[in-house]
Amino acid sequence: MRRTVVGVLAVVTLAVTGCASMDSGLTAQKPLYDRLGGKPAITAVVDDFVANVAADSRINQRFANANIPRLKTMLVDQICEATGGPCKYTGHSMIESHKGMNIKDGEFTALVEDLVKSLDKFKVPAQEKNELLTALGGMKPQIVGR
């Protein structure tokens, strides 16, 4: 159970961390945290994303024993911190979180699709959405098959 929760947190956080470190050439660009709308917006997307995952028969069994309120809180804090916000997260690394989980390509794809569904619902601008999805795609080798 803990490894599943931490695994999801690590997937999204490292994706967002990668996005936060990307530079589109605009030196005065606001941190991704601000561009996403801060903690209230991150919380809304996380709530919706976790609901999407819970309803997704392709991956919801991975979360059957998860403490969902705790998952949401940890995920919000992790994304908040990773995108340049004031929160702190002290979870495990991406590789450590997925070790022994044997995540399949289809499960990774399902998680990304569930995130896209939430980002689209909240009309996250294309630039921020693309940054997040590009970084997430780049993390696939650290997640799948571990």
C-alpha positions in Angstrom: 0.0 0.0 0.0 2.6 2.6 1.0 4.8 1.8 -2.1 1.7 2.3 -4.3 0.9 5.7 -2.8 4.5 6.8 -2.8 4.9 5.5 -6.4 2.1 7.7 -7.7 3.4 10.7 -5.8 6.9 10.1 -7.2 5.6 9.9 -10.8 3.7 13.1 -10.6 6.3 15.0 -8.6 9.2 14.1 -10.7 7.2 15.0 -13.8 6.4 18.4 -12.3 10.0 18.9 -11.0 11.2 18.4 -14.6 8.7 20.9 -15.7 9.7 23.4 -13.1 13.3 23.2 -14.3 12.5 23.6 -17.9 13.2 27.1 -19.4 11.4 28.2 -22.4 13.9 31.1 -22.8 11.8 33.5 -20.7 14.0 34.5 -17.8 11.2 36.4 -16.1 8.7 33.6 -16.3 6.9 32.8 -13.1 7.5 29.4 -11.4 5.2 26.6 -12.6 3.5 26.7 -9.2 2.2 30.2 -9.9 1.4 29.5 -13.5 -0.7 26.5 -12.3 -2.7 28.8 -10.0 -1.0 27.9 -6.7 -2.1 25.5 -4.0 -5.9 25.8 -4.5 -5.6 24.9 -8.2 -3.1 22.1 -7.5 -5.5 20.7 -4.9 -8.4 20.8 -7.3 -6.5 19.0 -10.0 -5.2 16.4 -7.5 -8.7 15.7 -6.2 -10.0 15.2 -9.7 -6.9 13.1 -10.7 -7.2 10.8 -7.7 -10.9 10.3 -8.5 -10.0 9.5 -12.1 -7.5 6.9 -11.0 -9.9 5.4 -8.5 -12.5 5.0 -11.3 -10.0 3.6 -13.8 -10.3 -0.2 -13.9 -6.9 -0.4 -15.6 -5.0 0.8 -12.5 -7.4 1.3 -9.6 -6.4 -2.1 -8.1 -3.0 -0.6 -7.4 -4.7 1.8 -5.0 -7.2 -0.5 -3.4 -5.6 -0.3 0.1 -4.4 3.3 -0.1 -5.3 6.0 2.4 -6.9 8.3 -0.1 -7.1 11.5 2.1 -3.4 11.0 2.9 -2.6 10.4 -0.7 -4.2 13.6 -1.7 -2.4 15.6 1.0 1.0 14.2 0.1 0.5 14.7 -3.6 -0.6 18.3 -3.2 2.4 19.0 -1.0 4.8 17.2 -3.3 3.6 19.0 -6.4 3.5 22.3 -4.6 7.1 22.0 -3.6 8.3 20.6 -6.9 6.8 23.5 -8.8 8.4 26.2 -6.7 5.7 26.6 -4.1 6.0 26.9 -0.3 5.1 23.3 0.6 7.5 20.5 1.7 7.4 16.8 0.8 9.8 14.2 2.2 8.8 11.1 0.2 10.9 8.4 -1.5 12.7 8.8 -4.8 11.2 7.7 -8.1 13.3 4.6 -8.4 12.9 3.6 -4.8 9.1 4.1 -5.0 8.7 1.8 -8.0 11.2 -0.9 -7.1 9.6 -4.3 -7.3 6.2 -2.9 -8.5 6.7 -4.1 -12.1 4.7 -1.2 -13.5 3.5 -2.1 -17.1 3.4 0.3 -20.1 -0.4 0.2 -20.1 -0.5 1.3 -16.4 1.8 4.2 -17.0 -0.3 5.2 -20.0 -3.5 5.0 -17.9 -2.0 7.2 -15.2 -1.0 9.8 -17.7 -4.4 9.7 -19.4 -6.1 10.2 -16.0 -3.9 13.2 -15.4 -4.6 14.6 -18.9 -8.3 14.3 -18.2 -7.9 16.4 -15.0 -5.7 19.0 -16.7 -8.2 19.3 -19.5 -11.1 19.6 -17.1 -9.5 22.5 -15.4 -8.3 24.1 -18.6 -4.7 24.1 -17.7 -2.9 26.2 -20.4 -1.2 24.3 -23.2 2.3 25.4 -22.2 2.0 24.2 -18.6 0.2 21.0 -19.7 2.9 20.2 -22.3 5.7 20.9 -19.9 4.2 18.5 -17.4 3.4 15.8 -19.9 6.8 16.0 -21.6 8.6 15.6 -18.3 6.3 12.8 -17.3 7.0 11.0 -20.5 10.7 11.3 -19.8 10.4 9.6 -16.5 8.9 6.5 -18.0 12.1 4.5 -18.0 12.5 5.1 -14.3 8.9 3.9 -13.6 8.0 1.1 -16.0 9.3 -2.4 -15.2 10.9 -1.5 -11.9 
